[in-house]
Amino acid sequence: MKLILKYLNNPKFSFEFRSDDIDKTLADNTYASFIEEMGHTDGNNTATPLPHLTPKPGIGQIWLCRQEFVDRNGLTIKGDIPYYIIIVDNPGNLGDLNFVRVQPLSMFTEFEAGDDRVVEDESITGFKFLIETWNEQPIDVDLLQNYIGSIDLQIPYEDQEVTLTQYQRDFRKVEIENTAYLRQSVVSYLVSKEKYVVRKKVVINILMAAVLIGIAYILWQPFKMGNNAIFETYAVTYPSQSVLGLTSETRNIQGDTCILENLSFEECLKADDALKLYDKGQFGNAKDLLNEILVPKDKNIDLLLYLAFSQLKTDEVIASIENFEFLKGLDNYKYVDEVNYYLAVAYIKEGELSKARKILHEIEESDSKYQNEANTILKQLRWF
């Protein structure tokens, strides 16, 4: 462990890099030689990233990040070693910056603690690795260079108290320092918006980067929940039919007439099937039937609400938002509480936090039945 920490504290060993004379081959060979010496690989570069793969960034994807880039202030930023990361939340935007929250990966599983997640499957990256859950940070999407693969990342949000050894504490300190160049891609955007004067085309050591502690804390936000965690927590209590008043009695089919407004008898039968599927949590099947019925979509606004719920639960978030927004715009809609609350949750899922926050404040200041939930989410929501 001491040898690993020595390397991570000075990954370049006997030579220094500058962006104008960097020998990337030398750097990569030094890194590979060290890893081979430690017995983590066979020296055959099995972790080489798959070339030219550029899927849309999404949760659970593993990428190799750029080791060198020019930030928003014109500074050439260079990390000491390349980092693999895993995406833990949907991409978002801050002004003209597209960012995504990530957790770095480390092959040094010797330092595993209770809040780490170790992936034993070496087929993904060429080595087993731990996910640095404690080192989560936002980065510019442009830093994602090579797509490696993906894993199922359904990790519930929960606070954990762990006891760390001195080696583990030292490891975390060094890793947070070594990955500072990644979050500099977002820090530089904030700094540029504050109109800091910088000198163009300067090569800097990332550990000496001008990162204000307050800005870094805002970026890290260690006590906030991620967008996906909030969605998983607060989108599970979808309204049941009893909440909306469409009980088995009120939707009873009598003769050749249907009590559901603007529906034919055949459509009423199909709607009844859709609502039964919805009751069972089969949102995909319910959504398909409701889409067939609702042409145009305002044919029955109560069913449209069920369609929006079903779309939200099946990751058709944009379509769900469009339908919630339509319902929100109706005068005196009787289920406005549900619409506003789940529209806010949908915006969080989509990464539109400013829109979500605005609606949540409206709920908080109203007499909505979701006041408490809105207040709790606002406290847990990241600033961006």
Buried (B, 14 or more C-beta within 10 A) or exposed (E): BEEBBEBBEEBBEEEEBEBEEBEEEEBBEBBBEBBBEBEBBEEEEEBEBEEEEEEEBEBBBBBBBBBBBBBBBEBBBBBBBBBBBBBBBBBBBBEEBBBBBBBBBBBBBEBBBEBBBEBEEBEBBBBBBBBBBBBBBBBBBEBBBBBBBBBEBEBEEEEEEEEBEEBBEBBBEBBBBBBBBBBBBBBBBBBBEEEEEBEEEEBBEBEEBBBEEEBBEBBBBEEBBBBBBBBBBBBEEBBEBEEBEBEEEEBEBEEEEBEBEBBEEEBBEBBBEBBBBBEEEBBBBBBBBBBEBBEEBEBBBBBBBBBBBBBBBBEBBEBBBBBBBBBEEBEEBEBBBBBBBBBBBBBBBBBBBEBBBEBBBEBBEBEBEBBEBBEBBBEBBBEB
